Amino acid sequence: MSSTDSLGAVRATKPRTGSADLTRSYTALSRVVRESGLLNRTRWFYAALVGALALALGGTVTGFILLGESWFQLLMAAALGIIFTQFAFLAHEASHRQVLESGPANDRVGRILAAGVVGISYAWWMTKHTRHHANPNRLGKDPDIEFDTISFVETDAARQRGLLALITRRQGWLFFPLLTLEGLNLHVRSISTLFARRPVKGRWIELALIAARFTIYLGAIFWVLPLGMAFAFLGVQLAVFGIYMGASFAPNHKGMPLIPADTKLDFLSKQVLTSRNVSGGWWASALLGGLNYQVEHHLFPNMPRPHLAKAREIVREYCHTLDVPYTETTLLRSYGIVIRYLNRVGLAARDPFDCPMVNRFRRA
């Protein structure tokens, strides 16, 4: 396993192989993957997945109705947080054209799942996620490392003042507690995009879907449950949704090399050097919606989830042959890497005079 966090890390780990050779190698790799049938659609898998999620959602709704006014409803809330995250994974796969052959059909499925089931804007997600895939971990271009309560870059951490600076200094340890608010943050940020003045594809369809979704969802919660219990239900659901979403995406790139804005890299190096796989096989794939094969997903974004494991074997061999660092670790170790990385970045938010010796002379 290879991983580094410094700003110049890409230069330090950049393969010795020439850029032209790597470009030709990616073309050859792509040909092997295509000829192996790994880019073919897997309708049976996604049909079964949709059926299983629909069954889970139906069972949870049934449990909600049968339980009535009971604090056991919080278990239903937690279940919904997990189910909504799984639907978000499926919408993510549709956005990458992994589910169906047709691009417009994938967009329709993704928009219905994201806006109508999960309650977030598909257009917002597509815009943000497309930028991320084009420039993973590239400073100034990847929206996933832009400041948003958490600082992923030392220059952002150094700019924080007051309460934000206090949070930033300990952001590694606070990362998972802060994720309890990520569900609410995703809803607010995506919906606010739909009200922005700039053009948004499918704006009114998404607004209608989201409005219908929240009307039915919130209406049912506050109709069936007492006020305090209803707010607790909503809080648990959003917290579980936020933690699950954040904990699934965090291992992918956080703590991997950052690419300076002016650095030029070939496609293969750019995607492999900045991505981290999570080991575990089928259970990790089910838990993380295929995001555990992050290297392969970035190299072949439209590859269906069931084919990623086979692609991993091919890609690892290619990377070894080309001397390109291929990073893979366990889920728990990936969280440790993320926490240490965030704490290290957070040090930039410290007061330069914040040390016992200096503070003693200050008081004197």
N, C-alpha and C positions, 0 to 999 in steps of 0.2 A: 504494500500500500504506500502511496506517495501523496503527501498533502503539504501545502504551505500557505501562509497567510499574508506575507509582505507584499507591498505595492509592486516591487520589481520581481515578484515570484515567477511570472511568466517568462521573463528573460532568463531566469536561473534554471528553469526546468524545460525550456524550449528544446525540442529534439534537434539533434545535430543534422538529421537528414534534411536535404534541401527542400524548399517550399514546393518547387516543381515536382520533385519526387513524391512528396506527400499528397499533392493534388492528384497525381496519376494513381497513387495508391488508393486514395479514397474512391476514385472512379472504378478501380478494380474491385474494391470492397463492395461498392454499391452494386456492381454487376453480379458478384457472387451472391449477395443477399437477394437480389431480384430473381436470379435464376433458381435459387433455393425455394422460391415461392413464399418468402417471408413477408412480402408486401401485399399478398392476396388478402381479401376481406375474409372475416370469420363470422358470418352472420349467425351461425348456430350459437357461438359463444355469447354474443351480445343479446341475442334473443333470450337465451337462458338467464343472462344477468338482469335484463329488464324485468323478466318474469319473477325472478327471485326478489328483486328490490320492490316490485309492486306488491308481492305477497307479504314482504316484511312491513311495508307501509300500511297495507290493509290490516295486518294483524295488530299493529301498534294503534291504529285508529280504533279498532274493535276493543282493544284493551282499555283505551282512553274512555270510550263510551260506557263500558261495563264497570269500570272502577268508580266513576262518579266523583263525589267529593271525598277524596282520600289523598293523603300525602304520598301514597304509593304511585301517584301520578308522576312524581318526579322521575321514576324509573322509565315511564313512557316518554318523558321529556328528553332524558338522556338517550333513549333509543332513537328518537327523532333526530337528535343531533348527529348520531352516527349515520342514519339512513340518508339524511340530507347531504352529508359529506360524500357518501357513496354515489349519490345522484350527481353531485358536482364533479366527481371523477369521470363519470360517464359523459357529462356535458363537455368536459375537457377533451376527452377522446374524440367526441363528435367534432369539436372545433378543429382537430388535427386531421379530419377526414379518415379516421381509423374505423368508423363503424359501418358506413354505407359507401357505395361506389360514387354516388353523385355528390358534388360539393354543395349545391343548394339543399339537397335532402339532409345532409349532415348538419347544415346550418339551421334548418327547421327543427330538427331533433334537438340540437344543442340549445337553441333559443327557448324551446318549450321547457326543457329540463332545467336550464339555468334560471330563467325568469319565472316560469309557471310553477315549478316545484321547489327549487332552492331559494328563489327570491332575490337573485342578483342579476345584474345586467350582463347579457351575453356580449353585447357590443363593447362594453367597457372591458370585459375580460379579454375578448379577442384582440383589441387594440393593445392592451398592456402586455399580454402574453406573447403576441407576435414580436413586439419590440424586444422582449426578453430573449426569445429564441434566436433572433438575429444577432444579438450582442450579449451573450451571457457573461455576467460579471465584468462588463466593460464600463469603466468610469464615465459617467455623464450620458450613457446611452441605455443601460439596463435599468428599467424602472423598479426591479426587485431589490436593488441595493440603494435606492433613493431613501432619504430620511423619512421615517413615518413612526415617530415615538422612539423607535429603535434606530441607532446609528450603526451602519454597516461599514462606514469609512471613517478613518481617524479625523479627516478634515471636518466632517459633519459633527463628530463628537466634540471637537474642540470649540465649535461655535455655540454649543448649548449653554444656557445660563439658568439660574434659579432651580425650579423643581425639575425641569428636564435634564439639567446637568446632574442633579442628584440621582435621577433614574438611570442616566447613561453610565455613570460610574459603576453601577451594579447591574447593568442591563443583562449580563449573562445569567446571573442568578434570578433576575426578574423576568426572564424571557417567557417561561412557561406560565407564570401567573398573569402576565400581560396578555397572553394568548386568550384568556377568558373573555377579553374584550374584542378580539379579532373578528368574531362573528358579527357583532354589531357594526364594527368598522367596515367590513365588506359590504354589508347592506347599505350603509350610509354613503360610502364613497361611490358605489356603483350606481345607486339611484340618483345621486347628485349629478352624475355625468349625464343622465338622461334629461336633466333640466338645464344643462349648459347650452349656451347659444350656438356653439359650433355644431356642424352637421353630425348626426348620429344615425347610423343605418338601423332601421327597424325601431326607431324611437317609440312610436305610438303603439306598436304591437307589444313591445316590452313593457311599456308603462301599463297597458291594459292587463297583461299577464300578471305583472307584479301586484297591481292593485287588486285583482281578483284573488290572487294567492293570499295576500295579507288580510283581505276582507274575510275570506272563509276561515283561514287559520286563526286569526286573532278573535274573530267572532265566536268560533267554537270554544276557544279557551275561556274567554270571559263570560260566555253564556253558561257553560257547564260548571266552572269552578268559582269559588268565592274570590274576591278581589286579591287578597294577599296570596292565596294559593296560585292564582292565575299568574301573578307577577313572578312568583318563585318558579313556576313551570317554565315561563318564558326565559327567565334568567339561566336556568339549568340547560335548557335546549341551546341557547346562544353560546353559553360557555363551552359545552361539549363540542358544538359545531366549530367554534373558533380554535379550540385546542387541537382537535383532530385535523382540521385543515392546516393549521400552522405547523403542527408536528409532522405532517406528511410531506410538506414542501420544504421545510427547513434543512433536512439532511442533503438535499440535492446539490446546493452550490455554496451555502454559507461555510466560510472557513477554507474555501478553495481559492486558488490564485485569482487576484484581481488584475484585469488587463488595463494598462494605461490607455487613455483615449487615443494617443498617437501611435500605438503599437499595431503593426500589421501582422496578422496571423492567417494561415490557410484555414479552410473550413474544418478539417479534421482536428487539427491542433486546438483551435479555438473551442470546439465543442467538448473534446475529451479532457483537456487540461483543466477546464472549469467545472466539470461535472463529477459527481460522486455516486457510485452505486451502493445499494444496501443489500447485503447478503441475506439469504433466507429462503430463496426459491418461491414456491407457490404460495406459501402463507404470507410472505412479505408482499407479494404481488397482489393478493386479495386484500390485505390490510391497507396498502398504500395505492391501490388503483393502478398498479404498473409503474408507479413513479420510482420504485426501487431500481429499475433498469434505466437510470437517468442518462447514462452515457449513450446507450443504444437509442433511447427516445430522442435525444438531441441530434444524433446522426441521421436517424430515420423517423422524423416526427409523425409520419402517417402510417407507421407500422402498428398493426393491431396488437393488443396486449398479449394474447396467447403466444405470439411469435417472438417476443422479446428475449425469452430465456435462451432460445436456440441462437438468436442473433448475438447474444452475449458471448457465446463460445467462439464464434467467428471473429467478433470485434477484438476480444482479448488476444487472440492469436495474432491478429494483424498488428495490434499495438505493440505486442512483445517483439515482433519481427522488425518493426520500424523504430523501436526504442522510444516509444511515446508512453509516458507514465499513465497507467490505467488505475484509477482509484476505486477501491471497494472496501467496505468495512461493515461491521454489524450495526444494527439500528441504535443500540445503546451507546456504542462508541461514537457514532456519528453525532449523537446529542451532546456527548462530552466535548467533542471537537467544536461544535457550535457554541456551547457555553463558554469554553475557554477563549475562543476567538472573539466573541462579543465582549467579554470582560477585558480582553487585551485592547480592543478598539476603544472601549469605554474609559480606559486610563487617560485618553486625550482630553477628557472633560474635567479632569482634576484641576483644582486651583494650583498654580505653580508654587504657591507658598503654603500649600496644605501639607505640612509635615510638622511633627512635634517640636523639633528644635527651632524652626523659624517662627512657629506660633508663640513659643515662649519668649523670644526676643521681641515679637510684635507687641505682646501684652506689656512687656517691660518698657 
